[in-house]
Amino acid sequence: MKRLFSDYVYGSRVDNDIKRIKNRSHCHTHNALLDLPHDIISQILSLVDTPSIINLCSTNTEFRNELSPIVFSRAKGSWHQIIQMIEQSEGTMSDSKPDSNMITPPPQILTNWVEQLRISDWYSYGEWQVDIFKLHQILPHLNHLLINSANSSNWLKYRESKSLKELTLYYEKAHYEAFDHKPNPKNINQLSRKESTNPRIFELSHLRGLSELTKVSLDGYHFNWCDDYETYDPSNIKLDSIVLTNCTWEYPFTLSQFNRHGKLRNLTLRYTTQNSFILSERFTKFMENPLVDASTSIEKLEISLEGYTDSTWRKLLSIKQFDKFQYLLFPNLRVLTLHGFSMNLDSYRSYLTLIQDNFRLHRLNLAVWDTSTNGLSDINSIRFSQHIRQLGINFQLKVLDENRRLYT
C-alpha cells in the first residue's frame, strides 16, 4: 500500500493511470469508476460533498487507495499547528518546556497530497512574524492558501513565493485571535479583542512577491490606492482571475486598476446580506461604465447581489444597463452572470434582440426579480425558451417574484 501511494504522489498522473489499468487486467472484479483517468474522477467527485467521499473510501481498499489523495487534498489548521509544523521542519522548536498541545508531524505521504490549506483562526503576530509561505517546505504541492485575516494586507509585501497559484483572504471574526504558541508573551490561550473599525486595506502591489499567483479571492477589503506607475510594475502580475466579495472602494480607485497588466480573464463581484455599498455612487459609476477601458481581456464576468429582499435596495437591469456588457465593450466576453437584479420581463423581446445583435456569448446566466405588472404567463415563458434556443447560447434564467415562480 505504501508503494502504491508513493507511485501516485511522485509519478505522473498518466503513468499512474496506465499502471492502474494494467494492474486491474489481472483482477476479475473492479469498479468501473476507478477505470477512469484521475482527472475525470476528480471532476466527478468535485460534485460530491466530502463526507460522502470519505464514506466511499471506507467501503474497500481499492477505493481507499485511489480516493485518499482527493480526500486529503484539502486541509485546514490553526496558526498554532502550522507554526509548530514549520518549527519542527526547521529544527527550531524549543525543548526547554514540553508542550502538552504538541502536535505529531503528519506522515509525509499525507503532506504530499495537500493542495489547499485553510487557516481557520486569525493571528496578527503570525502574519507579520511568521513566514507562512515556508509551508512549501512541508507541503510541496500546496497551490491554494486561504488565510483568515482581520487586518490589511500590508504584511504580504514582505513575503515571497514562487509556487503559490491561488490566494484567498477572508475574515471570520468568530474565530478569535490565537495566542497558544511559543511567541505568546502573556501566556494565555486566546485573546478576544474589540473589533477594529478601520477598513481592511488591500493593494495589488502587496502581491509583488508572489510571482506565480494567478487567482486571488478577497472578502471584505477596501481599495483606495492611486493608479501610480511608480508604485509597482504590473508586468510581473500574472493574475487572470479575481473574486471580490463585499469589497468596497473610494476615489481615486477604479476596478479597472486590477487589470492594468491586461491579463485578467475572469472577474467576479459579489455582495451579500444587504451590503449598502451597492447603493453608493461608486458602485453606480462602475455599473455605468464597467472596467472603463480595461474590459477587452475579460472572458467571464459575474456580478451577484445576494440576499437583497428589500425591493428598494435592488438594482435595475434595464436594456440600457444590459447593453453595457455587449461585445464592442467586452469583445472577448463569453460567460456573463448577473444575479439579484430587477428586470422587466414584459420587455424580454428587446433583450433578445440586443443579445442577438450585440453579444457574442457562449453562456448567459440571469437570476432576476420580475418587475413587470402581471409577470410572464406559462405560454410566454415557453416562447421565451424557444427564442433563446434560436440564439445558440447556453441560457439559464431564474425569475423571482412575490410568489417565487421559476422559469427556465
N, C-alpha and C positions, 0 to 999 in steps of 0.2 A: 504494500500500500504506500509506503513512504517513497519507493522508487517511482510509482505511478504519479504521485503528487509532484515529485521533483521534475518529472518529464513535462508535466503540464506547465509548471512555473518557468522552467528555463528553456524549454524547447519552443519552436514556433508553433503557432496555432494550426497551420496547415499540416505540419509534420504530425502533430498530435492527433488531428482528425484521421490521417492515414493509419496511424498506429491503432487507433480505436477500431477502425473498420477491419483491419487485419486480425486483431485480437478477437473480435466478435465472429469472424468467419469460422472459428473453432467452437463456437457456442451454439447450442441448439435453441436456446431461448434468450431473447433480449427485448428491450423496449424500443419501439420504433422512434420515439422522441430522441433517444440518445444516438441514433444513427445520423442525425442532422449535424451539420458543422456547428462549431462552438458559437460563432457569431449569430447564427439563426436561433439557436437555443436561447442565447442571451436576449434577443429581441422578443421572443415569445414570453420569456419569464419576466421581462420588464413590465408586462401587463398583469402580473400576479403579485399579490402582496407577500411580504417577507415571511410571515408565519406560515403561509401555505407552502412556500418553497422549503422551509425548514421541515414541515411535516412530510413533504415528498422525499426529502433527504433521509428521513427516518424509516422509509419503507424497506430499503435494501441497500446492500453495499455498493452496487453499481450506481444507483442514483447518488449516494453519498459521495463517492469518488468523483463523479462528474460535476455535481452541482455545488460542492463545498466552496470552490473558488468564487462562485457567484454569491453565495450566502455571505462570505467573509470579504467581499469586495468593498462593502460599505461598513464603516465602523464609527463609533463615537467614543469620546473620552473626556475627562476633566483636565484642567490645567495641572492639577496635582499628579495625575497619572502620566501625562505627557512629559512633564518636567523630569519625573523620575526615570522615564524611558530614555530621555536624552542624556541624563547624567550617568545612567548605567552604561549606555553605549560608549560614552567618552571616558568612563572610569573616574569621574569626578565626584561621585556621591560620597558624602562624609560617613565614616563608620563610627564616629565618636558617640552618637546617640542612636541606638536602634529605634527604628520607626515601626510601630505596630501596624501602620497602614501601608507598609512597604508592599509594592506590587511585585508579582513574579513576571519576569520578562516573557512576552508571548513567544511561542515557538517560531522559528524562522520561517517555517512553511506558511504560517498564518500571515506574518508581516509581508511576505512576498505577494499575498493575494490582495492586500488592501489597496484600493484605487481611490477611495473617497473617505475623508475623515472629517467628522464634525466635532468641534469643541463646544461642549454643552454649557459651560459656565463662562462668565466674563471676569477678566482679571487684568487690571490696568498695568500692574507691575510686570506681569508676564509679557504683555505686548511690547513694552519698552526695554525690558532687561533680558528676556529670553529670546534667542533666535529660533523662532518656531520652525523656520524652514530647514533647520538641521534634521528635521524628521525624515528627510530623504535618505539620510544615512541608515535609518531603521526601516523605512517603508519605501523601497526603491521604485515601486510602481505607483506611488501616490501622484495623482494628477489633478485632484479636486480637493480643496481645503475650504471648509466652512467654519468661520470664526464668529462666535458670539461676542460682540464688542459694543460697549456703551459709550465709546469715545470716537473722536475724529480719527481719520486715517493717517495722520501725520507720521506715525511711527513706522509706516510702511516705507518711508523714504530711506530708512536705514537698513533695509532688508534686501537680500538678493536671492534669486532662484533661477536656475537655467533649465528647470524641468517642469515646474508647475504650469498646468494648462488652464485651470479654472479656479476662480476665487469668489467666494460668497461671503459678504459681510452683513450680518444680521444682528438683531438685538432682542433678546428675551429677558425682560427685567425680572421675571420670576426666578431666574437662576442667579442667585446673588454672587457677588464677587468672592472668590475663594481665596483663603489665606492659610491653607493647611499644608504648606511645604516649607522647606528649609529657609527661604529668604524672609519668612514671616517675623517681623521684629516684635510683634505683640503676643505671639504665641496663642492666637485664637483661631478657631476653625472657620468662622465666617464673619463677614462684615456687611451688614445691610445699611447702606448709607443713603442719604436723601438723593433722589434722582436729580441730576443736573438739568437746569432749564436752558443751558446753552445748546445750540444746534450742533449736530454731529456733522462736521465739515468733511467733504471728500474732494480731492483734486486728482485729475488724471495723471499729473506729474508725480504723484506719490507711487505710481506703479513702474517707475523708470527702471527699477532693479529687477523686475520680473519679466525677463526678456522673451520668454516663450508663452506668456499668458495670452489666450485667445478669447476667453469669456470671463466677464465679471458680472456679478449679481449684487445689487445694493438695496438695502431695506432701511428706509427712514433717514437718509442722508440729505444734506443741504449743499447746494452748489452756488458759489458766488465769485469764482475766480475769473480773472481777466483773460481775454484772448491775446496773450502776450507771447510772441515768438521767442523772447529772450528767457522765458520761464523754463521751457523744456523743448526738446527736439522731438517732434512727433514721428520722425522717420523710424524709430525703433519700437513704436507701438504697433503690436500685431492684433489688437482686439478686432474680432469680427462679429462679436455678439455681446449685447449689453441688456441686462434686465434690471429695470428700476421699479421698485415697489414703494409707494408712499414717499417718494423723493420730491423735494422742493428746490426752488432756485430763486435768485434775485438778480437784478441788474448789476453788472453787465453780462451775466452769463446767459447763454442760449444753448439748447440741447445740441445744436449743430457743432459745438466745440468738441463733443465726443467723437466726431468724425473728421477732425482736422487731418488725420492721416489718410482719409479717403478709402479705408479698407473695411468699414463697418457694413455688414450684410444683414444682421438681424437686430432689431430694436424692439423691446417690449416695455411698455409703460403701463403700470397698474396702480389703481388707487382703491382702497378698501375702507370699510367701516366709517362712512360719512366723512372722509378726509376733506376738509374745507378748501384745500389748495385748488381744486378744480373750479372753484368759483372766483379765483383770483384773475387779475388782468394778465398775469404772466402766463397762465395756462391758456387763457383765451387767445393771446397772441400766438402761442405755439400752434393752436388748432387753426388759426387763420393762415399761418404760413409754416407748416411743419418742416423743421430742419433747415429752413431758409434755403441756402444754396448748397447744402451738404446731403442731398437726398438721392443723388444719382446712383450710389452704390448699394442702396437698400434693396434687399430682395424679400425680406419678411418683416412685416410691421404689425405690431399688436398694441392696441390702446383699449384697456379694460377698466371700466368703472363698476366695481362690485359692491353690492350691498346698499345702493342708493335707493331706498324705498320711498323716500320723500320726493314727490314729483317736482317740488320747487328747486331741488338740487340737480335735477337731471339735465344733461347737455343734449341739445338738439342736433340730430344728424340730418340736416337739410340737404337738398340737392346741391346747393352751393358749397356746403361743407364737404359733402361726399366727393365733389369734383376736385378737392384739394389733393386727392391721392391718385389722380389719373396719370397716365404714362408720360405725359410731357414733363411733369414734375418728378415722377418716380419711374424712370424708363425701365428699370430692372425689377420693379416690384412684381412678385409672383404670388405671394401669400399675404392677404390682408385680413386682419381680425379686429372687429370693432364690437365691443360688448358693453352693455349698460347704457346706451344712448337712447334718446327718444326719436321715434321715426313715424311719419305719417304714411301709413301703408295704403291710403287712398291714392297716393301718387306713385305707386310701385312701378307703373309702366314707364314713368320718367326715369326712375333709377335704372330700369332695364335698358332703356335706350342709351343712357350715359355709359353703362358698363359695356355695352356692345360697341359703342363708337370711340370711347376714350380710355379703355382699360385693356391691359394685356395680362390679366390674372390667370393663374392656374387654380387658385383656391380662394374662396371668399367666405368668411365666417362672420355672421351677424347674430347678435343677441340683443334685441331692441324692445323697448316699450312702445306699444301701439298707441299713438295719439289720435288716430282717426276717430270720427264721430261714432260710427257704427261698427268698426272693425271689419275684417275680411270675412266673407261667408265661406263656407266649405267649397263652393264652386270656384270662387275667386282664388282660394288657396291652391286648388288643383291647377288652375290656369297659370298661377304664379310658378309652380313647379315645372310645368310644360315649357313655359318661356325660358326659364333658367336652363333647362336641358339643351335648348337650342343654342345657347351661348357657348356650350362646350367647356364649361368650367366646373370644378367641384364646388358646389354651393351648399352651405348649411345655414339655415335660418331658424332662429329661436325667437318667437314673438311672445311677449308677456303683456297681458292686460289685467284688469282688475280680477278677472276670473282665471288668470294664469293659463290661458289657452296656448296651445303649442301647434305651430305649423312648421312642417319641414318639406 
